[in-house]
Amino acid sequence: MSKKPTQKRKPANKKPKAKKSTIQTKINKPFPWKKWFFRAVVVGVLIFSVWMVWLDAQVRERFDGKKWTLPAKVYARPLQLYPGKLMTPAQLNAELVWGDYRQGGYPTTPGYYFREGDRFVIYRRGFAFWDGAEPTRRLEVLIKNNRIERILEQNEEVALARLEPLYIGGIFPSHNEDRELLRLEDFPPELVAALVRTEDQYFFEHKGISLRGIGRAMVVNLKAGGVVQGGSTLTQQLVKNFFLTSQRSYTRKIQEAFMSILLELHYSKEEILETYLNEVYLGQAGRRAIHGFGLASRFYFAKPIQELDTAEIATLVGMVKGASYYNPRRNPKRAKSRRDIVLGIMAEHNIISESERLKAQSQSINTVSAQRAGQREYPAFLELVRQQLQEDYRLVDLQNEGLRVFTTLDPWLQHSVENAASEHLQKLETRFPQAQGKLQTAAVVTSTDGAEVRALLGGREPEYFGFNRALNAQRSIGSLAKPFVYLTALESGQWHWGSVLSDDPVSVSLGGGKQWQPQNYDKVSHGNVSMLTGLTQSYNQATVRLGMNVGLAKVANNFNRLGLKTDLPRYPSILLGAVPLSPFNVAEMYQTIASNGFVMPLRSMEAVNDARGNLLSSYGMEGRQEVSPQTMQWLRWGLEQVTENGTARALKGHIPLPIAAKTGTSNDQRDAWFMGFDNRHLGIVWVGRDDNEPMPLFGSTAALPIWLESFKSLGVEPLAPATGFGWVKVNDQGEFVEERCAGMLYPLPKNQMPTELNGCGKSHKQEKRKSWLDWLF
Amino acid sequence: MVRLVVLTLLLILTGCTQKHMIDAVDDTAQAPLPTMDNGRLAALDEGESHPALISLYQKAEQARQAQQWQLVFTYLDQARQIQPRSATVLYRLAWASLQANNPAQAEQFAQRGLIYAESGSAVEKRLYALLAQSLNRQGRVMEAYSADQKAH
């Protein structure tokens, strides 16, 4: 209706005529191909130019700036060597092997050592320690009676030296790339030449892409009837790895070609080569991707790249074609045949002589274990380092800035703990087949004086990046809580080790008509016992009675005073360790006891350097005196009696020296604990099941043996005798009595020594004894 | 008369023991005290010590003169790790802390050193003197006075 096209209403004789004439004109005119072509070309050139500008910006931005994200490298403590240091030849040998030192004749190059019995000659590598770089040194170390007797360098006595620390892991970004950055001049010239001749022999002639190379590859491929050779130049390979994805498409290939040309326009061949040598992917170590020849050299051959021989160089160069396919560990035959091809190319181009080729070809492929100490990681300890580092550094900086973190980990001790735990759990599971594969463990070892964490075990598979029981498992600590009750009593001034406690059945009112009636483990009551016996035999009834007597709040407060950061509920069950804590938490509290009352945060780091070697942070000993040293030594004496004649007396047969210890077993034997310290180290060991089910084990049977084996290989140093104490005889009523009377001698702080002593069988009202001064005057 | 003779003998013996103890302190304190300059330690590397400690003290002293306090503490902490219970190492840590304007840390090191210092020894007195200074700088005058009394 009204929506008819308006055209139809228009006069038909005018407009169509005009239209016709325009169309005709257009038809008569030839299509302006040239004009459109010109326009298209202009637009195309414009688009191409914009694209090229964009590509150029991409290339320059990435290449001019920092090329890689560099994960923080984490190192163990360096091994200090000085005359008088306690050290077995076995330990020194192990640390050298872990540090990728090779044993041989008299060493003439860094990285080698010579051993003759207890005499070592070590050609130490140069290393940038956190407090300064040190050059290579050839040291002669003489050990006698498990102590370093002398250190000589060019026949001069050396007071102090150290070995470079072991690499123990990295703090990686999500892609987990790791590399050891080297400058071009650090790579052996033979390696660079072999790489160029094998991968891109026209590298120094082309401008990013090589038509000759493509042509040659096509010929080879045609002859072979398949793709056996790529035509990509080293520059193209670098562009592919560095800027692009691994997707295979023509667009990507074109982009790669242009970017290669741009790269060559802006940067020298040397810069491109150096980047390639550091970028190329050469293998995988668990979560860690091995990039660059520098790291690959250490990873496969345990050597810095300068120390590689011809055969090893050819093996690594051969891997560029396919790091997995030619992996010398997994596919040694393939790797060897590829290596021999590379050796042939090297000889063909006079990089090596024919005799060198023959010699290298006769060698078998000898790689080192990927799991060896020098390349494996220590996940549990690394987690602690990462947590503590994040108090001072942003995670993004830790993952990207190439920081070097020097830690307190003692590899010898760590290996001792790992081995002891693994062997003992296997033994337990053989004895108790129902526990097969179900037992787990965790351990923390610190130095008693400095609170440095020396070993940390997060589970029975120490290389597994999984649940870290040492830091995160929250388990009832059982009788490890008891010393805090006894400390509270000793501090009160009303109790001493000879005080009498009742171990009769006890009932604690919980309010609301509820009663708590804890029992001893053996369900036997022991009547009156000394406070010392209560601790050494770990009597529950006596301890609960004492704890309620000294005050629940005071006991709970002592947990916090000694280093526990969370507040405990004021339940009576805390007296028997119904407190879920991690082994690390337990170590924090016992550290205060072991260090004479100083509360010290457990520390996993010594120092942090930036990528250039500047010292960013150093972490020394920190602490504050919270409990008097004398009270702590008094408590320590009680803990020493636990090994003397208490629940940890099994230790005495193996180590007949004063050691402070406490066993712990939680309700229904769900957790087995052991704490022990000597003059140098504190160790906490936990054994239990992840599903928190009961086990047929105790602290003394499950955790103590792990502690024992670890400390035996470390070497135990007996606790120094406590100072500032006198000895007084106490009878079975808990009264101070004369020396001639029946009773036991107990230590008392000198300022608490009684002025009056009871006579035998009598109480308090004894005649005052004359002192020797009375006799003299 | 007999009593007088016994008393005299005892006093002589006590004197001998006293002398012996002082010698023993010098032997067992691992690092005899550095010399003092107007009542203060002049340098970290003074005095005799285990050669390993001397080498660290020398580095620490160089760093101190360059006011590189982080390095000072890292060298002294290495010395502490070699002899963790040496009162003289802890004394140096306390002294350096005070110089680095950290009296709270100096107080803790001094207290720590006092645990291992022989009773009545020279190092104990100097540790008390340092403790007094560090307490004074924290405004804890009464405690400082008490420590100072023990220093003399």
Contacts between the chains, C-beta under 8 A, distances in Angstrom:
chain1	res1	chain2	res2	distance
A	80	B	52	7.8
A	80	B	78	7.4
A	80	B	81	7.5
A	80	B	82	6.8
A	82	B	50	7.5
A	82	B	51	7.5
A	82	B	52	3.7
A	82	B	82	6.7
A	83	B	51	7.2
A	83	B	52	7.3
A	84	B	50	7.1
A	84	B	52	7.9
A	85	B	82	7.9
A	130	B	74	7.0
A	131	B	59	7.6
A	131	B	71	5.9
A	131	B	74	5.2
A	131	B	75	6.8
A	157	B	51	7.7
A	159	B	50	7.9
A	159	B	51	3.4
A	159	B	52	5.0
A	159	B	54	6.6
A	159	B	55	4.7
A	160	B	51	7.2
A	160	B	52	4.1
A	160	B	55	4.8
A	160	B	56	6.9
A	447	B	81	7.6
A	447	B	84	7.2
A	448	B	84	7.9
A	449	B	80	7.6
A	449	B	84	3.6
A	449	B	85	6.5
A	450	B	77	7.8
A	450	B	80	6.7
A	450	B	81	6.2
A	450	B	84	6.2
A	452	B	81	7.6
A	596	B	115	5.5
A	598	B	108	7.6
A	598	B	112	6.5
A	606	B	74	7.4
A	606	B	77	7.9
A	607	B	74	6.2
A	615	B	70	5.6
A	615	B	71	6.8
A	615	B	74	7.5
A	617	B	70	7.6
A	618	B	70	4.8
A	618	B	71	7.7
A	618	B	73	6.1
A	618	B	74	4.4
A	618	B	77	7.6
A	620	B	73	4.8
A	620	B	74	7.0
A	620	B	76	7.6
A	620	B	77	4.1
A	620	B	80	7.9
A	620	B	93	7.8
A	621	B	77	6.3
A	621	B	80	6.5
A	621	B	93	8.0
A	622	B	105	7.6
A	622	B	108	7.6
A	623	B	108	5.9
A	623	B	112	7.4
A	624	B	108	5.8
A	625	B	108	6.9
A	625	B	111	5.1
A	625	B	112	7.6
A	629	B	115	4.8
A	680	B	84	7.8
A	720	B	85	7.8
A	776	B	3	5.7
A	776	B	6	7.1
A	776	B	7	5.8
A	777	B	3	7.9
